[in-house]
Every structure is written in C-alpha cells, then in structure tokens.
Amino acid sequence: MLELQERVLNELHFELAIPRDRLTVRFQNDYVILSGEVEWPYQKSCAEADVRRVPGVAGVANEIAVRRNAVHTHA
C-alpha cells in the first residue's frame, strides 16, 4: 500500500499542469480519492488521468472542484 501511495504522489508531483498545493490525495485500499480546487477543467481531468495510469490503482474518485468565479482575461 505504501508503495502505491508513493507512486501516485510521485506521478502528481511531476505533473506541472496541476497546482500541487491545491490537491488532497487520500487512499482507501487500492482506490485513490482526489479533492481540492483548481482553476481549469483540464487540470481536474489531467490529475485523474495521471493517477489512473499508475499500476495498482483500482479506481479513482475525482472530487476536485473547478473554480467557477475565477477571473480569466484574454490578451
């Protein structure tokens, strides 16, 4: 179990698209529960996809919220 946790956390650590300080990762047996808040929908999808690729992960519950009130400007 500890090895699985290390592999999942390592996978997320090296994903530059995801703000690490905004995610919480919990484990329940071989299942991973992601929570927190990100700015963009692709960040939520990317986190889940990264975790699903880790060998030994049986499933992912993606509870990451995407900020609705984020202000985005176009140059």
N, C-alpha and C positions, 0 to 999 in steps of 0.2 A: 504493500500500500504506500509506504513512504517513497519508494522508487517511482511510482506512478505520479504522486504529488510533485516530486522534483521534476519529472519530465514535463508535466503540464505547466508548471510555473516557469520553467526554462523556456518553453515554447512561447508563452505570452511575453516573457521578458524581452525576447529578441524581436518581437513584432513592433516595429516603430510606428505603425499606424494607430496603435492603441495606447492611450494615456494610462500607464500602469498605476498611477496614483488614484485613479478613479474606479478601479475594479476591485471587487472582492471575489475570491475564489474559495468555495467550500467543497468538501468531498464527502460523499456518502457511499461507502464501499467503492465500486468502480465507476460511480456516476459523479459528474462534475456540475456544480451549481455556480453559475456566473451571475453576479449582480453588480450594481454600481450605476454610473451615469456617464454618458458620452455625448459629444456634440453632434455626431453624424451617424446616420443609419449604417453606413458601410463599416464603421468601427465595431458596431454590435455584431454584424454578420461576420466580420473578419475574426473576431475573438472566438466565436463559436466554431468557425471552420478550422481555426488553428488547433483548438482543443480536440475536435473530432479526429484530427489526423494523428493524434498521439496514440501509439499502440497500447492497448489495455483499457482504454476509455470505453465503457459500455454505453454511455449516453450522456447528453448534455442538457441541462435545463438553463435556458438563456433568459435571465430575468433582468438583463441590462436595460436601463431606460435611456431613451434618446431625448435630450432636452428639447422641449417644444418652444421655449421662449428665447432660444439663442439668437442673437442678432448676427446676421451674415450679410456682408456687403460685397458688392461686385465692383471691381476696379474698371 
